[in-house]
Each structure stands twice: as C-alpha cells, then as structure tokens.
Amino acid sequence: MMRTCNELAPARRGVFLIVIAAMSVMMPLTSVGVVAAQSGEGAGSYDEAKAQEIDRMLMCPVCPAQTIDQTEVPLAKQMRAQVRELLASGATREEVLGWFSAPERYGPSVLAEPPRSGFYLIAWIVPGVVVVAALAGGLLTLRAMRGRRGDGDELPGPGDSDELQPYLAAVDRDLALDRRDPEGEA
C-alpha cells in the first residue's frame, strides 16, 4: 500500500522530504556524469562550458536552422561527442571549428556564423548597407514631403472662403438633389 507524504508520521515526513531534496540536487550532477561517460571522456579532461559554446556555433547538417546543441538527431549527438573528443585532446575553439568546417567534412556552411572573409564577407556587409540605404531613403522622402508643403499647394484656410463660395453652392445643390426620394419624387 502506497502512502502519501501527508499520511506519514511527522518524523518520517521530514526524512522523506530530506531524501527528496537530496535526490533533486543529485540528479543534475549524475546526469552530467552520465553524459561524460557516454562521450568516452573523463569529467575533468575538457571544459564543458567551452564545449557547449562550440555546440552553439555549429549548425546541424540535417536539421534546418538548428545548431547541434538544439537537436537530438544521431548526427548532432555524434558531432557533440566529436567536439568533446577534440577538446579533450587539447584542441582550441578555432581548431575545432576548423576541423568541422574543412571542405572534406562539412564545409563552411556548418558554421552558425559565416567567416568574415572572402565571399562570406557579403553576408556581413549587405545587411548594414540595406539598413543605411533604407534610412537614407526615408530621410529623403520626408525631406521631399516637407519641401512640397511650402510650394503654394496648401489647402485653403478659413480666410479663403470667398473663392470657395461657387464650389460650396454646387455641392449644396448636389446634396439637395440627393435628399430627394430615389424614385424622382420631390
């Protein structure tokens, strides 16, 4: 028969809560050890934070728009294990990224951030040029709109009503016609 925490004696309830708290603290620590054991490395042979940073810099070749730290496909798991193996052997971040982006492996397209050289320099320059061009176009449009306002094309004000009298009379006649019965009766 299973008992709930409330059904236990107060002394047992305290021990039960301590065990639950200890387990909740120990679970993340043991899962890190399991991951390290699965990848084949010892716990202290590489910096896990550095490995996770590199995982965020590598795109998964089979998952669109996801890095290898975001997906659980077998290839991404293998790539994460390879990152840790390279770091454990003493490779730097640049060496690991270079290993993956080598043409015989995945090529430069595996990098989440394109290189800042060669043809890939376009990916860094074009967005900035587009933003600057859009801002300049907006400013020129605003300046042109402001300039037109002073050219005498202004709307007539209350003082210009003498010039509008013929037009207003015509509008009043048209409105009077519209007020009549639609069948033509007065």
Backbone hydrogen bonds, N-H to C=O, Kabsch-Sander energy under -0.5 kcal/mol:
donor,donor_aa,acceptor,acceptor_aa,energy
7,E,4,T,-0.7
8,L,4,T,-0.6
8,L,5,C,-0.8
13,R,9,A,-2.9
14,G,10,P,-1.8
15,V,11,A,-1.7
16,F,12,R,-2.9
17,L,13,R,-2.5
18,I,14,G,-2.0
19,V,15,V,-2.5
20,I,16,F,-2.3
21,A,17,L,-2.4
22,A,18,I,-2.5
23,M,19,V,-2.4
24,S,20,I,-2.2
25,V,21,A,-1.5
26,M,22,A,-2.2
27,M,23,M,-2.1
29,L,25,V,-0.7
30,T,26,M,-2.4
31,S,27,M,-2.1
32,V,28,P,-1.6
33,G,29,L,-1.4
34,V,30,T,-2.1
35,V,31,S,-2.3
36,A,32,V,-2.2
37,A,33,G,-2.3
38,Q,34,V,-2.4
39,S,35,V,-1.8
40,G,36,A,-0.6
40,G,37,A,-0.6
41,E,36,A,-1.4
45,S,42,G,-1.0
48,E,46,Y,-0.7
51,A,47,D,-2.0
52,Q,48,E,-2.6
53,E,49,A,-1.9
54,I,50,K,-2.0
55,D,51,A,-2.2
56,R,52,Q,-1.5
57,M,54,I,-1.3
58,L,54,I,-0.5
58,L,55,D,-0.8
59,M,110,V,-4.2
60,C,66,Q,-3.2
66,Q,63,C,-1.2
68,I,55,D,-0.8
68,I,58,L,-2.3
69,D,55,D,-0.8
70,Q,67,T,-1.6
71,T,67,T,-0.7
77,K,73,V,-1.9
78,Q,74,P,-2.3
79,M,75,L,-2.3
80,R,76,A,-2.5
81,A,77,K,-2.2
82,Q,78,Q,-2.3
83,V,79,M,-2.2
84,R,80,R,-2.0
85,E,81,A,-2.1
86,L,82,Q,-2.7
87,L,83,V,-2.4
88,A,84,R,-2.3
89,S,85,E,-1.4
90,G,87,L,-1.5
91,A,86,L,-2.3
96,V,92,T,-2.3
97,L,93,R,-2.6
98,G,94,E,-2.5
99,W,95,E,-2.2
100,F,96,V,-2.0
101,S,97,L,-2.3
102,A,98,G,-0.5
102,A,99,W,-0.6
105,R,102,A,-1.9
106,Y,100,F,-1.4
107,G,102,A,-1.8
110,V,107,G,-1.7
111,L,108,P,-1.6
112,A,57,M,-2.9
120,Y,117,S,-1.0
121,L,118,G,-1.5
122,I,119,F,-1.6
123,A,120,Y,-0.8
124,W,120,Y,-0.6
124,W,121,L,-0.8
125,I,121,L,-1.8
126,V,122,I,-2.5
129,V,125,I,-2.1
130,V,126,V,-2.7
131,V,127,P,-2.0
132,V,128,G,-2.3
133,A,129,V,-2.7
134,A,130,V,-2.4
135,L,131,V,-2.3
136,A,132,V,-2.5
137,G,133,A,-2.6
138,G,134,A,-2.3
139,L,135,L,-2.4
140,L,136,A,-2.5
141,T,137,G,-2.2
142,L,138,G,-2.4
143,R,139,L,-2.4
144,A,140,L,-2.3
145,M,141,T,-2.3
146,R,142,L,-2.2
147,G,143,R,-2.1
148,R,144,A,-1.5
149,R,145,M,-0.8
150,G,146,R,-0.5
150,G,147,G,-0.7
151,D,148,R,-1.5
153,D,148,R,-0.5
160,D,157,G,-1.4
161,S,158,P,-0.9
163,E,160,D,-0.6
164,L,160,D,-0.8
165,Q,161,S,-0.9
168,L,164,L,-2.7
169,A,165,Q,-2.3
170,A,166,P,-1.8
171,V,167,Y,-2.1
172,D,168,L,-2.4
173,R,169,A,-2.2
174,D,170,A,-2.2
175,L,171,V,-2.5
176,A,172,D,-2.2
177,L,173,R,-2.0
178,D,174,D,-1.7
179,R,175,L,-1.3
180,R,176,A,-0.6
180,R,177,L,-0.8
181,D,185,E,-1.5
184,G,181,D,-2.2
